[in-house]
Amino acid sequence: MISAADQVPGIMPMPYAYDDTNIFARILRGEIPNKTVLETDHTLAFHDIRPHAPSHVLIIPKGRYVTFDHFAAEGSAEELVDFHRTAAQVCALLGVAPGAGGAGYRTIANAGPDSNQEVPHYHLHILGGRNLGPLLA
């Protein structure tokens, strides 16, 4: 099987070291409580403890993935589908999905130091409930 990195000349696979002590790993192990919105076999969605909008939910895969590209390259098809379908369900549950009459939402996934990623476990922020303004200042 050819990896995605092998298909692009000059691009080498990037190894990721997963830190089992990060806060999301601890949440997944049940060491730290959370306000769960939705949980599946492969995904956990919960309210952010420092919300930046009226609706602010984090969605994390249960696997040991550090960033979006890590998850996209190495996650199983089942994990990838489950994660994205869970995200869609969360948008509906929050009432922010435009297709269901909501006024919209923003998704953010930070990766690495230039993005100010705070937790080294891939996570998707879903923010909504008010006008969020421009994407970047």
DSSP file with accessible surface (Angstrom, degrees, kcal/mol):
  #  RESIDUE AA STRUCTURE BP1 BP2  ACC     N-H-->O    O-->H-N    N-H-->O    O-->H-N    TCO  KAPPA ALPHA  PHI   PSI    X-CA   Y-CA   Z-CA
    1    1 A M              0   0  236      0, 0.0     2,-0.4     0, 0.0     0, 0.0   0.000 360.0 360.0 360.0 135.7    0.0    0.0    0.0
    2    2 A I        -     0   0  112      2,-0.0     2,-0.1     3,-0.0     5,-0.0  -0.783 360.0-135.7 -95.0 130.6    1.3    3.5   -0.9
    3    3 A S     >  -     0   0   50     -2,-0.4     4,-0.9     1,-0.1     3,-0.3  -0.381  23.8-110.3 -79.8 163.3    1.0    6.2    1.7
    4    4 A A  H >> S+     0   0   67      1,-0.2     3,-0.7     2,-0.2     4,-0.5   0.888 120.4  55.4 -58.8 -38.2   -0.2    9.7    0.9
    5    5 A A  H >4 S+     0   0   19      1,-0.2     3,-0.9     2,-0.2     6,-0.4   0.868 103.1  55.3 -65.0 -34.6    3.3   11.0    1.6
    6    6 A D  H 34 S+     0   0  104     -3,-0.3    -1,-0.2     1,-0.2    -2,-0.2   0.730 100.8  60.6 -69.7 -21.3    4.7    8.5   -1.0
    7    7 A Q  H << S+     0   0  134     -4,-0.9    -1,-0.2    -3,-0.7    -2,-0.2   0.637  96.1  65.7 -82.2 -13.5    2.4    9.9   -3.7
    8    8 A V  S X< S-     0   0   75     -3,-0.9     3,-1.9    -4,-0.5    -1,-0.1  -0.927  89.1-125.5-113.4 112.3    3.8   13.4   -3.5
    9    9 A P  T 3  S+     0   0  125      0, 0.0     3,-0.1     0, 0.0    -2,-0.1  -0.275  93.0  15.9 -57.6 135.6    7.5   13.7   -4.6
   10   10 A G  T 3  S+     0   0   79      1,-0.2     2,-0.6    -4,-0.1    -4,-0.1   0.350  96.7 114.2  86.6  -8.1    9.7   15.4   -2.0
   11   11 A I    <   -     0   0   94     -3,-1.9    -3,-0.2    -6,-0.4    -1,-0.2  -0.867  48.0-165.1-101.3 120.7    7.2   14.9    0.8
   12   12 A M        -     0   0  144     -2,-0.6    -6,-0.0    -3,-0.1     0, 0.0  -0.794  31.4 -97.3-101.9 146.9    8.4   12.5    3.5
   13   13 A P        -     0   0   76      0, 0.0    -1,-0.1     0, 0.0   -10,-0.0  -0.327  38.4-135.1 -58.5 141.3    6.2   11.0    6.2
   14   14 A M        -     0   0  126     -3,-0.0     2,-0.2     2,-0.0    -9,-0.0  -0.909  12.1-136.1-104.5 120.8    6.4   13.0    9.4
   15   15 A P        -     0   0  125      0, 0.0     2,-0.4     0, 0.0    55,-0.0  -0.515  17.3-157.4 -74.1 141.1    6.7   11.0   12.6
   16   16 A Y        -     0   0   66     -2,-0.2     2,-0.6    54,-0.1    -2,-0.0  -0.983   6.6-150.0-119.9 131.9    4.6   12.2   15.5
   17   17 A A        -     0   0   96     -2,-0.4     2,-0.4    48,-0.0    48,-0.0  -0.901  17.9-144.8 -99.9 120.1    5.4   11.5   19.1
   18   18 A Y        -     0   0   30     -2,-0.6     2,-0.8    46,-0.1   103,-0.1  -0.723   3.3-142.7 -89.1 133.3    2.2   11.3   21.2
   19   19 A D    >   -     0   0   69    101,-0.5     3,-1.7    -2,-0.4     6,-0.2  -0.836   7.8-164.8 -97.4 106.4    2.3   12.6   24.8
   20   20 A D  T 3  S+     0   0   71     -2,-0.8    -1,-0.1     1,-0.3    -2,-0.0   0.546  84.9  63.8 -68.6  -6.9    0.1   10.3   26.9
   21   21 A T  T 3  S+     0   0   99      4,-0.1    -1,-0.3     5,-0.0     5,-0.1   0.453  73.9 119.6 -95.9  -1.2    0.1   12.9   29.7
   22   22 A N  S <> S-     0   0    8     -3,-1.7     4,-2.0    98,-0.1     3,-0.3  -0.235  77.8-110.6 -64.7 157.0   -1.8   15.6   27.7
   23   23 A I  H  > S+     0   0   68      1,-0.2     4,-2.3     2,-0.2     5,-0.1   0.852 116.2  52.4 -61.1 -34.7   -5.1   16.7   29.1
   24   24 A F  H  > S+     0   0   12      2,-0.2     4,-2.7     1,-0.2    -1,-0.2   0.892 107.7  51.6 -72.4 -35.1   -7.2   15.1   26.4
   25   25 A A  H  > S+     0   0    4     -3,-0.3     4,-1.7    -6,-0.2    -1,-0.2   0.913 111.3  48.9 -62.4 -39.5   -5.5   11.7   26.9
   26   26 A R  H  <>S+     0   0   99     -4,-2.0     5,-2.3     2,-0.2     6,-0.8   0.879 110.1  50.6 -68.6 -37.6   -6.3   12.1   30.6
   27   27 A I  H ><5S+     0   0   14     -4,-2.3     3,-1.6     4,-0.2    -2,-0.2   0.939 109.1  51.8 -62.9 -45.4   -9.9   13.0   29.8
   28   28 A L  H 3<5S+     0   0   52     -4,-2.7    -2,-0.2     1,-0.3    -1,-0.2   0.838 108.3  51.1 -62.4 -31.7  -10.2    9.9   27.6
   29   29 A R  T 3<5S-     0   0  120     -4,-1.7    -1,-0.3    -5,-0.2    -2,-0.2   0.491 117.7-114.2 -82.4  -3.7   -8.9    7.7   30.4
   30   30 A G  T < 5S+     0   0   63     -3,-1.6    -3,-0.2    -4,-0.3    -2,-0.1   0.594  84.1 120.4  82.7  12.1  -11.5    9.2   32.8
   31   31 A E  S   <S+     0   0  102     -5,-2.3    -4,-0.2    -6,-0.2    -5,-0.1   0.751  76.1  38.8 -78.8 -24.7   -8.9   10.9   35.0
   32   32 A I  S    S-     0   0   37     -6,-0.8    -2,-0.2    -9,-0.1    -1,-0.2  -0.995  88.0-127.0-127.3 129.8  -10.4   14.4   34.3
   33   33 A P        -     0   0  122      0, 0.0     2,-0.3     0, 0.0    -6,-0.1  -0.301  28.0-176.4 -72.8 160.3  -14.2   15.0   34.1
   34   34 A N        -     0   0   52     -7,-0.1     2,-1.1    -4,-0.0    14,-0.1  -0.954  36.5-108.7-147.3 164.5  -15.7   16.8   31.1
   35   35 A K        -     0   0  148     12,-0.4    12,-2.3    -2,-0.3     2,-0.1  -0.791  44.9-150.5 -97.9  90.0  -19.2   18.0   30.0
   36   36 A T  E     +A   46   0A  68     -2,-1.1    10,-0.3    10,-0.2     3,-0.1  -0.370  25.9 177.7 -67.1 134.9  -19.8   15.4   27.3
   37   37 A V  E    S-     0   0A  34      8,-3.1     2,-0.3     1,-0.4     9,-0.2   0.781  73.7 -11.4 -97.2 -43.6  -22.0   16.5   24.4
   38   38 A L  E     -A   45   0A  41      7,-1.6     7,-2.8     2,-0.0    -1,-0.4  -0.974  60.2-168.0-159.6 140.6  -21.7   13.2   22.4
   39   39 A E  E     +A   44   0A 110     -2,-0.3     2,-0.2     5,-0.2     5,-0.2  -1.000   9.7 170.1-137.3 137.2  -19.5   10.1   22.6
   40   40 A T        -     0   0   30      3,-2.9    -2,-0.0    -2,-0.4    43,-0.0  -0.691  54.2 -84.1-126.9-174.7  -19.1    7.3   20.1
   41   41 A D  S    S+     0   0  142     -2,-0.2     3,-0.1     1,-0.2    38,-0.1   0.812 127.8  21.6 -62.4 -30.5  -16.7    4.3   19.8
   42   42 A H  S    S+     0   0   40      1,-0.1    20,-2.8    36,-0.1    21,-0.4   0.484 120.3  52.0-117.4  -5.9  -14.0    6.5   18.2
   43   43 A T  E     - B   0  61A   0     18,-0.3    -3,-2.9    19,-0.1     2,-0.4  -0.981  50.3-163.3-142.1 146.3  -14.9   10.1   19.1
   44   44 A L  E     -AB  39  60A   4     16,-2.6    16,-3.0    -2,-0.3     2,-0.4  -0.999   7.5-170.6-129.2 131.0  -15.6   12.3   22.1
   45   45 A A  E     +AB  38  59A   0     -7,-2.8    -8,-3.1    -2,-0.4    -7,-1.6  -0.982  17.9 159.9-120.0 132.2  -17.2   15.8   21.9
   46   46 A F  E     -AB  36  58A   7     12,-2.4    12,-3.3    -2,-0.4   -10,-0.2  -0.980  43.1 -87.7-150.0 158.9  -17.3   18.0   25.0
   47   47 A H  E     - B   0  57A  68    -12,-2.3   -12,-0.4    -2,-0.3    10,-0.2  -0.449  45.9-113.3 -69.6 138.2  -17.8   21.6   26.0
   48   48 A D        -     0   0   21      8,-2.6     8,-0.1    -2,-0.2    -1,-0.1  -0.470  15.0-138.7 -68.9 139.3  -14.6   23.7   26.2
   49   49 A I  S    S+     0   0  146      1,-0.3    -1,-0.1    -2,-0.2    -2,-0.0   0.688 102.2  38.8 -76.0 -16.4  -13.8   24.8   29.7
   50   50 A R  S    S-     0   0  146      6,-0.0    -1,-0.3     0, 0.0    -2,-0.0  -0.643  89.6-161.9-128.0  74.4  -12.8   28.3   28.4
   51   51 A P        -     0   0   82      0, 0.0     5,-0.1     0, 0.0    76,-0.0  -0.263  18.1-167.2 -65.5 142.2  -15.5   29.0   25.8
   52   52 A H  S    S+     0   0  127      3,-0.1    75,-0.1     1,-0.1     4,-0.1   0.232  77.2  25.3-107.7   8.1  -14.8   31.7   23.2
   53   53 A A  S    S-     0   0   10      1,-0.1    76,-0.1     3,-0.0    -1,-0.1  -0.956  95.2 -93.7-159.6 163.3  -18.4   31.8   21.9
   54   54 A P  S    S+     0   0   92      0, 0.0     2,-0.5     0, 0.0    75,-0.2   0.869 122.3  37.6 -54.1 -37.1  -21.9   30.9   23.3
   55   55 A S  E    S+ C   0 128A  24     73,-2.5    73,-2.3    75,-0.1     2,-0.3  -0.979  72.7 157.3-114.2 121.4  -21.4   27.4   21.8
   56   56 A H  E     + C   0 127A   5     -2,-0.5    -8,-2.6    71,-0.2     2,-0.4  -0.820   9.4 168.2-147.8 103.6  -17.9   26.1   22.0
   57   57 A V  E     -BC  47 126A   0     69,-2.4    69,-2.8    -2,-0.3     2,-0.4  -0.922  23.2-145.3-120.3 141.1  -17.4   22.3   21.7
   58   58 A L  E     -BC  46 125A   8    -12,-3.3   -12,-2.4    -2,-0.4     2,-0.5  -0.886  10.1-161.3-103.2 137.8  -14.2   20.3   21.2
   59   59 A I  E     +BC  45 124A   0     65,-2.4    65,-2.5    -2,-0.4   -14,-0.2  -0.984  14.3 178.3-120.2 126.4  -14.3   17.1   19.2
   60   60 A I  E     -B   44   0A   0    -16,-3.0   -16,-2.6    -2,-0.5     2,-0.2  -0.974  28.3-124.7-129.5 141.6  -11.4   14.7   19.6
   61   61 A P  E     -B   43   0A   1      0, 0.0   -18,-0.3     0, 0.0     4,-0.2  -0.550  21.0-132.5 -74.3 151.3  -10.6   11.3   18.2
   62   62 A K  S    S+     0   0   68    -20,-2.8   -19,-0.1    -2,-0.2   -20,-0.1   0.664  81.6  91.0 -79.3 -13.5  -10.0    8.6   20.8
   63   63 A G  S    S-     0   0   15    -21,-0.4     2,-1.7     1,-0.1     8,-0.0  -0.266  96.3 -94.5 -77.4 168.9   -6.9    7.5   18.9
   64   64 A R        +     0   0  132     57,-0.1     2,-0.4   -46,-0.0    -1,-0.1  -0.561  67.2 146.9 -88.2  75.9   -3.4    8.9   19.6
   65   65 A Y        -     0   0   24     -2,-1.7    57,-2.9    -4,-0.2     3,-0.1  -0.939  32.8-166.9-117.6 138.1   -3.2   11.6   17.0
   66   66 A V        +     0   0   15     -2,-0.4     2,-0.3    55,-0.3    46,-0.2   0.866  67.8   4.9 -92.2 -41.0   -1.4   14.9   17.4
   67   67 A T  S  > S-     0   0    6     55,-0.2     4,-2.6    53,-0.1     5,-0.2  -0.866  78.1 -95.7-139.3 173.1   -2.6   17.0   14.5
   68   68 A F  H  > S+     0   0  104     -2,-0.3     4,-3.3     1,-0.2     5,-0.2   0.924 123.1  49.2 -58.0 -48.7   -5.1   17.1   11.7
   69   69 A D  H  > S+     0   0   69      1,-0.2     4,-2.2     2,-0.2    -1,-0.2   0.886 110.4  51.6 -64.3 -34.3   -2.6   15.9    9.1
   70   70 A H  H  > S+     0   0   11      2,-0.2     4,-2.4     1,-0.2     5,-0.3   0.952 114.4  42.8 -63.5 -48.9   -1.5   13.1   11.5
   71   71 A F  H  X S+     0   0    1     -4,-2.6     4,-2.8     1,-0.2    -2,-0.2   0.934 114.6  50.1 -63.4 -46.0   -5.1   11.9   11.9
   72   72 A A  H  < S+     0   0   45     -4,-3.3    -1,-0.2     1,-0.2    -2,-0.2   0.865 117.1  41.1 -63.3 -35.2   -5.9   12.3    8.2
   73   73 A A  H  < S+     0   0   72     -4,-2.2    -1,-0.2    -5,-0.2    -2,-0.2   0.846 130.4  22.2 -81.5 -34.7   -2.8   10.3    7.2
   74   74 A E  H  < S+     0   0  117     -4,-2.4    -3,-0.2    -5,-0.2    -2,-0.2   0.563  91.6 106.5-116.5 -11.6   -2.9    7.5    9.8
   75   75 A G  S  < S-     0   0   12     -4,-2.8     2,-0.1    -5,-0.3    -4,-0.0  -0.404  72.8-111.1 -68.8 147.8   -6.5    7.3   11.0
   76   76 A S     >  -     0   0   50      1,-0.1     4,-2.7    -2,-0.1     5,-0.2  -0.352  26.6-110.2 -72.0 160.7   -8.6    4.3    9.9
   77   77 A A  H  > S+     0   0   75      1,-0.2     4,-2.6     2,-0.2     5,-0.3   0.902 121.1  53.5 -57.8 -39.5  -11.5    4.9    7.5
   78   78 A E  H  > S+     0   0  133      1,-0.2     4,-2.3     2,-0.2    -1,-0.2   0.912 110.1  46.5 -62.9 -43.5  -13.8    4.0   10.4
   79   79 A E  H  > S+     0   0   29      2,-0.2     4,-2.6     1,-0.2    -2,-0.2   0.918 113.1  49.3 -64.4 -44.0  -12.2    6.6   12.7
   80   80 A L  H  X S+     0   0   44     -4,-2.7     4,-2.1     2,-0.2     5,-0.2   0.928 114.2  44.0 -63.6 -45.7  -12.3    9.3   10.0
   81   81 A V  H  X S+     0   0   70     -4,-2.6     4,-2.7    -5,-0.2     5,-0.3   0.941 114.5  49.6 -64.9 -46.3  -15.9    8.8    9.1
   82   82 A D  H  X S+     0   0   35     -4,-2.3     4,-2.5    -5,-0.3     5,-0.2   0.921 109.9  51.5 -59.8 -44.4  -17.0    8.5   12.7
   83   83 A F  H  X S+     0   0    0     -4,-2.6     4,-2.2     1,-0.2    -1,-0.2   0.944 113.9  42.4 -58.9 -49.7  -15.2   11.7   13.6
   84   84 A H  H  X S+     0   0   94     -4,-2.1     4,-2.1     2,-0.2    -1,-0.2   0.885 114.2  50.0 -70.9 -35.7  -16.7   13.8   10.8
   85   85 A R  H  X S+     0   0  174     -4,-2.7     4,-2.3     2,-0.2    -1,-0.2   0.889 110.0  52.0 -69.3 -34.9  -20.2   12.4   11.3
   86   86 A T  H  X S+     0   0    1     -4,-2.5     4,-2.6    -5,-0.3    -2,-0.2   0.925 107.4  53.0 -64.2 -41.8  -19.9   13.1   15.0
   87   87 A A  H  X S+     0   0   11     -4,-2.2     4,-2.3     1,-0.2    -2,-0.2   0.920 108.8  49.6 -59.4 -42.2  -19.0   16.7   14.2
   88   88 A A  H  X S+     0   0   63     -4,-2.1     4,-2.0     1,-0.2    -1,-0.2   0.919 110.7  49.7 -63.6 -41.4  -22.1   17.0   12.0
   89   89 A Q  H  X S+     0   0   97     -4,-2.3     4,-2.9     1,-0.2    -1,-0.2   0.892 109.0  52.5 -64.5 -39.4  -24.3   15.7   14.8
   90   90 A V  H  X S+     0   0    0     -4,-2.6     4,-2.6     2,-0.2    -2,-0.2   0.927 106.9  52.4 -63.3 -43.5  -22.7   18.2   17.3
   91   91 A C  H  X>S+     0   0    6     -4,-2.3     5,-1.9     1,-0.2     6,-1.0   0.914 112.6  45.8 -58.3 -41.4  -23.5   21.1   14.9
   92   92 A A  H ><5S+     0   0   58     -4,-2.0     3,-0.9     1,-0.2    -2,-0.2   0.931 111.9  50.6 -67.0 -44.6  -27.1   19.9   14.7
   93   93 A L  H 3<5S+     0   0  111     -4,-2.9    -2,-0.2     1,-0.3    -1,-0.2   0.863 110.4  50.0 -62.3 -35.4  -27.3   19.4   18.5
   94   94 A L  H 3<5S-     0   0   37     -4,-2.6    -1,-0.3    -5,-0.2    -2,-0.2   0.619 109.1-126.0 -77.4 -13.2  -25.9   22.9   19.1
   95   95 A G  T <<5S+     0   0   51     -3,-0.9     8,-0.4    -4,-0.6    -3,-0.2   0.741  80.5 111.2  75.5  24.2  -28.5   24.4   16.7
   96   96 A V      < +     0   0    7     -5,-1.9     8,-1.4     6,-0.2    -4,-0.2   0.544  35.9 113.8-107.1  -8.9  -25.8   26.1   14.6
   97   97 A A    > > -     0   0   19     -6,-1.0     5,-2.6     1,-0.2     3,-1.7  -0.488  58.6-148.3 -68.0 119.5  -26.0   24.1   11.4
   98   98 A P  G > 5S+     0   0   79      0, 0.0     3,-1.7     0, 0.0    -1,-0.2   0.856  96.2  61.1 -58.5 -32.5  -27.2   26.4    8.6
   99   99 A G  G 3 5S+     0   0   89      1,-0.3    -2,-0.1     2,-0.1    -7,-0.0   0.695 107.3  45.7 -68.1 -16.2  -28.9   23.4    6.9
  100  100 A A  G < 5S-     0   0   81     -3,-1.7    -1,-0.3     2,-0.0    -3,-0.1   0.074 133.4 -86.2-112.2  20.2  -31.1   23.0    9.9
  101  101 A G  T < 5S+     0   0   73     -3,-1.7    -2,-0.1     1,-0.3     2,-0.1   0.440  84.8 136.1  93.7  -0.4  -31.9   26.6   10.4
  102  102 A G      < -     0   0   16     -5,-2.6    -1,-0.3     1,-0.1    -6,-0.2  -0.328  61.7-123.1 -76.5 164.8  -28.9   27.7   12.5
  103  103 A A        -     0   0  112     -8,-0.4     2,-0.1     1,-0.3    -6,-0.1   0.438  62.1 -95.1 -90.3  -0.3  -27.0   30.9   11.8
  104  104 A G        -     0   0   21     -8,-1.4    25,-0.6    -9,-0.1    -1,-0.3  -0.420  33.7-133.5 115.0 174.0  -23.6   29.1   11.2
  105  105 A Y  E     -D  128   0A 103     23,-0.2     2,-0.4    -2,-0.1    23,-0.2  -0.942  11.7-123.7-157.0 170.2  -20.5   28.1   13.0
  106  106 A R  E     -D  127   0A  60     21,-2.7    21,-2.7    -2,-0.3     2,-0.4  -0.981  14.8-153.7-125.8 139.8  -16.7   28.1   12.7
  107  107 A T  E     -D  126   0A  72     -2,-0.4     2,-0.4    19,-0.2    19,-0.2  -0.939  14.9-177.5-110.6 138.2  -14.4   25.1   12.9
  108  108 A I  E     +D  125   0A  54     17,-1.7    17,-3.2    -2,-0.4     2,-0.4  -1.000  11.3 178.1-135.7 134.1  -10.8   25.5   14.0
  109  109 A A        -     0   0   43     -2,-0.4     2,-0.3    15,-0.2    15,-0.1  -0.956  15.6-157.3-134.5 113.0   -8.0   23.0   14.3
  110  110 A N        -     0   0   47     -2,-0.4     2,-0.4    13,-0.3    13,-0.3  -0.689   7.8-170.2 -89.1 147.1   -4.6   24.3   15.3
  111  111 A A        -     0   0   45     -2,-0.3     4,-0.3     1,-0.1     3,-0.2  -0.936  46.7 -21.2-143.1 113.1   -1.4   22.3   14.5
  112  112 A G  S > >S-     0   0   23     -2,-0.4     5,-2.0   -46,-0.2     3,-0.9  -0.048  92.8 -52.4  84.2 177.8    2.0   23.0   15.9
  113  113 A P  G > 5S+     0   0  115      0, 0.0     3,-1.2     0, 0.0    -1,-0.2   0.836 126.1  59.9 -65.7 -35.4    3.7   26.1   17.4
  114  114 A D  G 3 5S+     0   0  166      1,-0.3    -2,-0.1    -3,-0.2    -4,-0.0   0.776 109.8  44.7 -67.2 -21.6    2.8   28.6   14.7
  115  115 A S  G < 5S-     0   0   34     -3,-0.9    -1,-0.3    -4,-0.3    -3,-0.1   0.476 113.6-118.8 -95.2  -4.5   -0.9   28.0   15.2
  116  116 A N  T < 5 -     0   0  124     -3,-1.2     2,-0.2    -4,-0.4    -2,-0.1   0.843  39.0-172.0  66.6  37.9   -0.5   28.1   19.0
  117  117 A Q      < -     0   0   34     -5,-2.0    -1,-0.2     1,-0.2    -6,-0.0  -0.447   5.6-172.5 -60.2 122.7   -1.8   24.5   19.5
  118  118 A E        +     0   0  141     -2,-0.2    -1,-0.2     1,-0.2    -2,-0.0   0.786  67.0  43.8 -91.8 -33.8   -2.1   24.2   23.2
  119  119 A V  S    S-     0   0   20      2,-0.2     2,-2.1   -97,-0.1    -1,-0.2  -0.971  75.3-138.9-118.3 124.3   -2.9   20.5   23.6
  120  120 A P  S    S+     0   0   50      0, 0.0  -101,-0.5     0, 0.0     2,-0.3  -0.236  77.8  91.4 -80.5  51.8   -0.8   17.9   21.5
  121  121 A H  S    S-     0   0    0     -2,-2.1   -55,-0.3   -55,-0.2    -2,-0.2  -0.967  90.0-102.9-139.2 126.4   -3.9   15.8   20.7
  122  122 A Y        +     0   0    6    -57,-2.9     2,-0.3    -2,-0.3   -55,-0.2  -0.238  52.4 166.1 -53.1 132.3   -5.8   16.5   17.5
  123  123 A H        -     0   0    9    -13,-0.3     2,-0.5   -63,-0.2   -13,-0.3  -0.994  29.4-143.9-150.4 147.2   -9.0   18.4   18.3
  124  124 A L  E     -C   59   0A  19    -65,-2.5   -65,-2.4    -2,-0.3     2,-0.4  -0.953  14.4-147.8-112.1 125.8  -11.6   20.3   16.3
  125  125 A H  E     -CD  58 108A  26    -17,-3.2   -17,-1.7    -2,-0.5     2,-0.5  -0.800   7.8-164.7 -89.4 134.4  -13.2   23.4   17.8
  126  126 A I  E     -CD  57 107A   1    -69,-2.8   -69,-2.4    -2,-0.4     2,-0.4  -0.987  14.5-179.9-117.1 118.2  -16.8   24.1   16.8
  127  127 A L  E     +CD  56 106A  13    -21,-2.7   -21,-2.7    -2,-0.5     2,-0.3  -0.954  16.2 123.6-121.1 139.5  -17.8   27.7   17.7
  128  128 A G  E     +CD  55 105A   1    -73,-2.3   -73,-2.5    -2,-0.4   -23,-0.2  -0.936  20.2 102.5-168.6-171.5  -21.1   29.4   17.2
  129  129 A G  S    S+     0   0   51    -25,-0.6     2,-0.3    -2,-0.3   -24,-0.1   0.384  92.7  34.1  98.1  -4.4  -24.1   31.2   18.7
  130  130 A R  S    S-     0   0  137    -26,-0.2     2,-0.4   -75,-0.1    -1,-0.1  -0.968 102.1 -70.9-163.5 168.5  -23.0   34.7   17.6
  131  131 A N        -     0   0  141     -2,-0.3    -3,-0.1     1,-0.1   -27,-0.0  -0.555  41.7-161.8 -67.4 124.7  -21.3   36.5   14.8
  132  132 A L        -     0   0   37     -2,-0.4    -1,-0.1     1,-0.2    -4,-0.0   0.437  23.9-140.9 -93.9   0.2  -17.7   35.5   15.1
  133  133 A G        -     0   0   31      3,-0.0    -1,-0.2     2,-0.0     0, 0.0  -0.122  51.4 -14.6  71.6-169.8  -16.2   38.3   13.0
  134  134 A P        -     0   0  110      0, 0.0     3,-0.1     0, 0.0     0, 0.0  -0.253  64.4-120.2 -67.8 156.1  -13.3   37.8   10.5
  135  135 A L  S    S+     0   0  121      1,-0.2     2,-0.4     2,-0.0   -29,-0.0   0.928  93.8  18.9 -63.5 -48.6  -11.2   34.7   10.7
  136  136 A L              0   0  145      0, 0.0    -1,-0.2     0, 0.0    -3,-0.0  -0.962 360.0 360.0-126.6 145.4   -7.9   36.4   11.3
  137  137 A A              0   0  152     -2,-0.4    -2,-0.0    -3,-0.1     0, 0.0  -0.416 360.0 360.0 -74.8 360.0   -7.2   39.9   12.7
